[in-house]
Each structure stands twice: as structure tokens, then as C-alpha cells.
Amino acid sequence: MTSEFNSSTQCHDHVMTSILQAMQDTDEHALNLLNDKLANWPLDYRLWFLRGAVHAGQQRHGEARTDFVQAITLAPEFHVARFMLGLLELMNTRVAEATATWSLLDRLPENDPLRVLKEGLVSLSLDHFDLAHEQLNRGLALNQQYPLVNAYVRAVIGQIEARAKPDSSAASLTDSQVNHLLLSGYQGNQTRH
């Protein structure tokens, strides 16, 4: 997240610290605290993002989508929220929506980890498994800024590698298998942000 601070729109550091601690507790506790803080700082895009992450972890995709959209509306350059919104769309087999959401990530430098990871996920959705594997591994190697995204990506890579057997290298996965692969990576990610 950004280190910029605007006291009129963003919560104080100690409030953010308490929220991040609450997110290590139960989802109910985290949501209660986030809802309370959003009442005080409705323009803090970080709070919307974090609430969206909790909702996504609970498989409440409609609410997560709403929160991620709000975070992006408030801070269009908050790229990790855009990445997560696109990921949510992709997990719900809304490839066109994911691609549209991620389109602004194409403006990032070619070696930006979110751009590289996005390209890997798009390649995976297009059944380009070898290319997806290479791009996702490259994105992991580049990603220092958003380390919690890596748990998801590692789960997806693990699924790709588990399905890449020498005797079935020419076989293509069905749409339902690709969706399962993507979803299992998302559900296997226990981190929320």
C-alpha cells in the first residue's frame, strides 16, 4: 500500500495496524472493524480493498467485487486492487471482464510483477500452459512489493505442474478443469491482501 497519508481521507497508522491485526483473527471481527472504520473514513481506498479481500476469502464475490471497484474508483493507480478485481473476475469465469479490468496494468513497465502475473493468468485462461507457467514463475521472481499475492500464484503453479505429466503433455485440459485449476489456487490462498 502507499505511504502517502491524507488525514481527511485516510485512517491513521495506528488504526490501520489494528485492522491488519484484526484480519489475523476471525473474518467477523475484521469485517466489524472495517465497517466501523469505513463509516469514519469512507474515502480511504485501502479500507475498501481490505474489506474486499475479506469478502473474497469468504467467497462473497459480489461484495468483494463492489469493494474492489470502490477502491479503484477512489484510487485508480492502486494497482493491486485492480489486479485482485481482475483475479476475482477470472475466478468467476468472466475472462472478458478480467481482461478489461486488467487492461490498465498493460501501462505498467514490462517487468512490473502485477503485469507479468496478469499475463500469466490470461495465458492460463487461454490454455497456454507452458507460457503461463513461465510468466507466473517470472512474476513471482519479480514480485517483492506484493508478497501476499505470491501464495495464490504458487498454488496455481503447483496445479499446473501437477497436471503436466510426461504421458499427457499433448492433452489439453477442459474448460471445467481450467476453471478448477484457477479456483483452487484462489481458494488455497489463505492470505487476504
Protein Blocks (a to p, Z undefined) as FASTA:
>chain_A
ZZbdcfklpccfklmmmmmmmmmmcfklmmmmmmmmmmmmmmlmklmmmmmmmmmmnopa
klmmmmmmmmmmmmmmlmklmmmmmmmmmmnopaklmmmmmmmmmmpcfklmklmmmmmm
mmmmnopaklmmmmmmmmmmmmmmlmmlmmmmmmmmmmmmmmmcfklmmpccdfklmmmm
mmmmmmmpmbfZZ
